[in-house]
Structure formats: structure tokens, C-alpha cells
Amino acid sequence: MSDQAFQIEPTLVGARLDVALASLLPAISRTRAQGLIRDGHVRVNALVAARPGQRLAAGDQIQVRLPPPIPSELQAESIPLDVIFESADVLLVNKPAGMVVHPAPGHATGTLVHAALAHAPDLEGIGGEVRPGVVHRLDKDTSGLILLAKNDGAYRSLQQQFKSRAISKTYLAIAEGHPPTKTGKIEAPIGRDLKNRKRMAVVTAGKGRSAVTSYRMLEAFRDACLLEVHPETGRTHQIRVHLAFLGCPVAGDRVYGRRRPTVQAPRQMLHAWRLRLVLPGESEPREFEAPLPADFELVLAELRRNAVVGRSGTRGSYVAGT
């Protein structure tokens, strides 16, 4: 086990203990902090912390004991991976649509984690028993770039970059309809849908977590468009929820899409296209790109053939608007 000690500074006075721990230890989530508190691994002023919601005062002394990683019981599976980049610290994969990132109810095998363990056995124990190496996630039916850490130092570095929003993520989405402007920013909090707890939704201020998504329209078609999307925060289903809120849901989205879709798509047309970050041990950012998968290209080609209103000469420009 490793012990760490902190003294509460003015910025954290009045904060919940679990929130403070997640802030002081970027490598752990708030959920992980709550688990440490409940298991008696956290002391405040030499006393075992009473509860995750305990409020902190100026000068409080916090001691945290971090247990060693629990050996994973996951079995490596020899599943082919489309590796975009690999070093001693990270593994960057172009995830296919249909692959779940880590084990979950109903998906005990065949996940990206199972495949990654076969490719890089040292991932075991990094970041957690069930999600070794995983520092961010993609929905099952979203394709594209996903990053895994291969050691504890890389894990902490990447977690901190995601938390501070230093990592830039760019998605491509085929959306039904058109946004109200060619470029824009959606700032709308996201929380659980009160009518369906399996869904997320835009909620009133104070009822969810802040969420910001910017977009740029690259091509416009009669009943759809191609968007470049930048999530500035990382909420569950954020892009899908925000685009649906804007009135142009992701084509093929069976959860947030239209009841009567105008675009025929085999799955949600959302692709994690580019990732810009500073790799652990380096000082300058690098940018990586994952090519569009075949199903995305086919839907896009069909739209271009049949219902083009305007088209960009390159993916970075825009000619005709709506």
C-alpha cells in the first residue's frame, strides 16, 4: 500500500471529502474515492473518515492509503486490434463499432479490454480490476480512437489531462436535419432522464452536470449533414444528447434519434476521428487520426449521391449552407 497526505487549502474548504479526494488525486474518480472512504482507507485529522459527504474545514489533514491493484480475473482474448499508435506508455486503438470497451452486465467477454490484455499483458492491474488501462470510453456503437494506459504513471498523466481538458477530441457525425447555424456551441447540463433512467437528457440548471459541445457543419444534404464535433466536457452520451437537443440527432441513434428517421444507417453514425494530447514523458502535443469505417463511408456516399445541397471541397471547408 502507498500512503499520501494532504492539507486542505482554501479552495477546498466546505467541499465534500469524496470531491476533494478526486481533485487531490487525479488518478482516481469520485466513485473510487467513495470506495476508499467506505473501506476505511481515508483519515481526516487522524480519525477514520465517517462518510464520503463529510465537509472539510481549513487546515484539515487528510491521509489516504491506496491499496495495491487487485489482480484481474479477466482472461485475455485473441481479438484483432487496429492499433494506431503504441509506445511503452500508451496503446491507441481504432475501436470498431459494436465492440464494448470493458466488461459490463451482458458483455462478459469480447470487449476491447479482453483484446488489449492479449496484445499488452502488462495492462493487468492498471487503473482497476475490471477496466485495466481504460482512461476514457466510447459507446458500444461509436467507432474510433480510444486510449489505454500501459503503466501507472501513464494512467495518472492521461487522467489528469482528461480532467483538465488538455486533451482535444474531435468527432465526425452524420446528423439528421441541420443545426440552426453552421458553427455553434451547445451549453446545456446533462443528467439522468427522469422518465427513463437508462437514458441521459438535457436537464434544468442545478439538476445535472455542466456540459459543453461545439460543432461545425462540413457538408449539408437535403435531410442531413456532416458535422465536426468537439466535446469540451466528458458527460455520458454527451454528443448524442446535445445534438438531439439541437434538433439534429445522430443518424442511426436508436436511443436519442428520430422515431421516423430520414437517414438509413446500420448504427449511430458517430466516429471518434482525432485525438490531440501530450504523450506521457513528452512536452509537445501530438495529433492522431482514425480513418472512417466502411459503414460510415457508405452512408456518407449515399447522401452525397442522392441529396446533395452543398459540399465541401475538403473536409475542413464548407460551401453551401441552409
C-alpha positions in Angstrom: 0.0 0.0 0.0 1.0 3.6 -0.5 0.1 6.5 1.8 -0.4 10.1 0.8 -1.1 13.1 3.0 -2.7 16.5 2.2 -3.7 19.7 4.0 -6.9 21.3 2.9 -6.4 24.7 1.2 -8.9 27.5 0.9 -10.2 26.4 -2.4 -11.5 23.1 -0.9 -12.9 24.5 2.3 -16.5 23.3 2.6 -16.1 20.7 -0.1 -17.3 17.1 0.3 -14.5 14.7 1.2 -15.0 12.5 -1.9 -15.0 15.5 -4.2 -11.8 16.8 -2.6 -10.0 13.4 -2.9 -10.9 13.2 -6.6 -9.4 16.7 -7.0 -6.3 16.0 -5.0 -5.7 12.6 -6.6 -6.3 13.0 -10.3 -5.7 9.3 -11.0 -8.9 8.3 -9.0 -12.5 9.0 -9.8 -15.1 10.3 -7.3 -16.6 6.8 -7.2 -13.2 5.3 -6.4 -12.7 7.9 -3.6 -16.1 6.9 -2.1 -15.0 3.3 -2.0 -11.7 4.2 -0.3 -13.6 6.2 2.3 -16.2 3.4 3.0 -13.4 0.8 3.3 -11.6 2.9 6.0 -8.6 3.9 3.9 -9.1 7.7 4.5 -8.4 9.6 7.7 -9.3 13.2 8.5 -7.2 14.7 11.3 -6.0 11.2 12.3 -9.6 9.9 12.6 -11.1 7.4 10.1 -13.4 9.4 7.8 -17.1 9.0 8.7 -18.7 9.3 5.3 -18.0 10.5 1.7 -20.1 13.6 2.2 -18.1 14.8 5.2 -17.4 18.5 4.8 -13.9 19.8 5.1 -12.5 22.8 7.0 -9.5 24.9 6.5 -6.3 23.2 7.7 -7.8 19.7 7.9 -5.2 17.0 7.4 -6.1 14.1 5.1 -4.3 10.8 4.9 -5.1 8.3 2.2 -4.0 4.8 2.0 -4.1 3.4 -1.6 -4.3 -0.4 -1.7 -2.3 -2.2 -4.4 -4.2 -3.1 -7.6 -6.3 -6.3 -7.3 -5.1 -8.9 -9.7 -7.6 -9.1 -12.6 -9.6 -12.2 -13.2 -10.2 -11.2 -16.8 -9.0 -13.6 -19.4 -7.1 -12.3 -22.4 -8.8 -13.0 -25.7 -7.0 -13.1 -29.0 -9.2 -10.5 -30.8 -7.6 -8.4 -33.6 -7.0 -4.8 -32.8 -6.5 -1.9 -35.2 -3.5 -0.2 -33.4 -3.0 3.4 -34.5 0.0 4.0 -32.1 1.8 2.2 -29.4 4.6 3.0 -27.0 5.9 1.7 -23.6 3.2 4.0 -22.0 0.1 4.0 -24.2 -1.9 2.0 -26.6 -4.1 3.9 -29.1 -6.7 1.8 -30.8 -9.2 2.4 -33.6 -12.2 0.7 -32.0 -14.8 -0.8 -34.3 -18.5 -0.1 -33.8 -20.2 -2.9 -31.9 -17.3 -3.6 -29.5 -17.8 -2.8 -25.9 -14.9 -1.1 -24.1 -14.9 -3.0 -20.8 -16.9 -5.8 -19.2 -20.4 -4.9 -18.1 -23.6 -6.8 -17.5 -24.4 -8.7 -20.7 -20.9 -8.2 -22.0 -18.6 -10.5 -20.0 -16.3 -11.4 -23.0 -15.2 -10.0 -26.3 -14.5 -6.5 -25.1 -11.7 -4.1 -26.0 -10.2 -4.8 -22.6 -10.1 -8.5 -23.3 -8.4 -7.9 -26.6 -5.9 -5.4 -25.2 -4.9 -7.8 -22.4 -3.8 -10.3 -25.1 -2.0 -7.6 -27.0 -0.3 -6.0 -23.9 -0.5 -8.3 -20.9 1.1 -5.6 -18.7 -2.2 -3.7 -18.7 -3.4 -6.0 -16.0 -4.0 -4.1 -12.7 -3.5 -0.7 -14.3 -6.4 1.6 -13.2 -8.7 -1.1 -11.8 -9.7 -4.7 -11.9 -12.5 -4.5 -14.4 -11.2 -1.7 -16.6 -7.4 -2.2 -16.8 -5.7 0.7 -18.7 -9.0 2.4 -19.5 -8.8 6.2 -19.1 -11.9 7.2 -21.2 -14.7 5.4 -23.0 -16.7 5.2 -26.2 -20.2 3.9 -26.6 -20.5 0.4 -28.0 -21.8 1.6 -31.4 -19.4 4.6 -31.6 -16.3 3.9 -33.6 -12.8 5.5 -33.5 -9.9 6.4 -31.3 -9.6 5.2 -27.7 -6.6 5.4 -25.5 -5.3 3.0 -22.9 -2.5 3.4 -20.4 0.1 0.7 -20.1 1.5 1.7 -16.7 0.5 3.6 -13.5 2.5 6.8 -14.5 0.9 7.0 -17.9 -2.5 6.3 -16.3 -2.2 9.2 -13.9 -0.8 11.5 -16.6 -3.7 10.8 -19.0 -6.3 11.0 -16.3 -5.0 14.4 -15.3 -5.1 15.6 -19.0 -8.6 14.5 -19.4 -9.7 16.1 -16.1 -8.1 19.4 -17.0 -9.5 19.2 -20.6 -6.0 19.4 -22.0 -6.8 16.5 -24.4 -8.7 17.6 -27.5 -11.2 15.2 -29.0 -12.8 15.6 -32.4 -15.7 13.5 -33.7 -17.4 13.2 -37.1 -21.1 12.8 -37.0 -23.8 12.3 -39.7 -26.8 14.1 -38.3 -30.4 14.2 -39.4 -31.6 17.6 -40.3 -29.4 20.7 -39.9 -28.3 22.8 -36.9 -29.6 26.4 -36.7 -26.1 27.8 -37.6 -23.1 26.5 -39.5 -21.0 26.7 -36.3 -22.0 26.9 -32.7 -21.7 25.8 -29.1 -24.2 23.9 -27.1 -24.0 24.6 -23.3 -26.7 22.6 -21.6 -26.4 20.5 -18.4 -26.9 16.7 -18.7 -28.4 14.3 -16.2 -30.5 11.2 -16.0 -33.8 11.3 -17.9 -36.4 11.4 -15.1 -38.8 9.4 -17.4 -36.3 6.7 -18.3 -33.3 6.2 -16.1 -31.4 4.3 -18.8 -31.2 7.5 -20.8 -29.5 10.8 -20.3 -31.2 14.1 -21.1 -30.6 17.9 -21.0 -31.9 19.0 -17.6 -32.5 22.2 -15.8 -29.6 24.1 -14.2 -28.6 22.5 -10.9 -30.2 19.1 -11.8 -27.3 17.7 -13.8 -23.6 18.3 -14.7 -22.4 21.1 -16.9 -21.8 20.0 -20.5 -20.4 21.9 -23.5 -20.2 20.8 -27.1 -19.0 22.8 -30.1 -19.7 21.9 -33.7 -19.0 22.9 -37.3 -21.0 21.8 -40.3 -18.8 20.4 -43.0 -21.4 19.3 -45.6 -25.1 19.9 -45.9 -27.5 17.5 -47.6 -31.3 17.7 -48.2 -32.2 16.0 -44.9 -28.9 15.6 -43.2 -25.5 17.0 -42.6 -21.9 16.0 -41.8 -20.7 17.7 -38.5 -17.3 18.1 -36.9 -18.0 17.9 -33.2 -15.8 18.9 -30.2 -16.9 17.8 -26.7 -15.4 20.2 -24.3 -16.6 18.1 -21.3 -17.0 14.4 -21.0 -20.5 13.5 -19.9 -22.2 10.2 -20.7 -23.7 10.2 -24.2 -22.9 13.9 -24.4 -22.7 14.4 -28.2 -25.7 12.3 -28.8 -27.8 14.1 -26.2 -26.7 17.6 -27.3 -27.3 17.0 -31.0 -30.7 15.6 -30.3 -31.4 18.7 -28.1 -30.3 20.9 -31.0 -32.8 19.1 -33.3 -30.4 17.2 -35.4 -29.8 13.8 -33.7 -27.0 11.4 -34.8 -28.3 9.3 -37.7 -28.9 5.7 -36.7 -29.1 6.5 -33.0 -31.7 4.1 -31.6 -31.9 5.8 -28.3 -31.9 9.6 -29.0 -32.7 9.6 -32.7 -36.0 10.3 -34.5 -38.8 7.9 -34.4 -39.1 8.2 -38.2 -35.5 8.6 -39.4 -34.8 10.2 -42.7 -31.3 8.6 -43.0 -31.0 4.9 -43.1 -28.0 3.8 -41.1 -26.9 0.5 -39.5 -25.8 2.1 -36.3 -25.2 5.6 -34.8 -23.1 7.5 -37.3 -20.6 8.8 -34.7 -16.8 8.4 -35.1 -14.0 9.5 -32.7 -11.9 10.9 -35.5 -9.0 12.8 -34.0 -7.2 13.0 -30.7 -4.7 15.6 -29.7 -2.6 15.2 -26.5 0.8 15.3 -24.9 2.1 11.7 -24.5 3.5 10.8 -21.1 7.2 11.8 -21.0 6.9 14.2 -23.9 6.4 18.0 -23.9 4.8 18.8 -27.2 1.3 17.6 -28.2 0.7 15.1 -30.9 -2.3 14.5 -33.1 -3.7 11.1 -34.2 -6.4 10.3 -36.6 -8.6 7.2 -37.3 -9.9 6.7 -40.8 -13.7 6.5 -41.3 -15.1 2.9 -41.1 -16.7 1.4 -44.1 -20.3 1.7 -42.9 -19.8 5.4 -42.2 -18.3 6.0 -45.7 -21.2 4.1 -47.3 -23.9 6.2 -45.6 -22.0 9.4 -46.5 -21.5 8.3 -50.1 -25.3 7.6 -50.4 -26.1 11.1 -49.1 -23.7 12.7 -51.5 -25.1 10.8 -54.4 -28.8 11.3 -53.7 -29.4 14.5 -51.8 -26.5 16.9 -52.0 -27.3 20.6 -51.3 -23.8 21.7 -50.8 -20.4 20.0 -50.5 -17.0 21.0 -49.2 -14.1 20.5 -51.4 -12.1 19.3 -48.4 -13.2 18.1 -45.0 -12.0 21.4 -43.5 -14.2 23.8 -45.5 -17.9 24.5 -46.1 -19.5 25.7 -49.3 -23.3 25.7 -49.1 -25.5 26.5 -46.1 -29.1 26.0 -45.2 
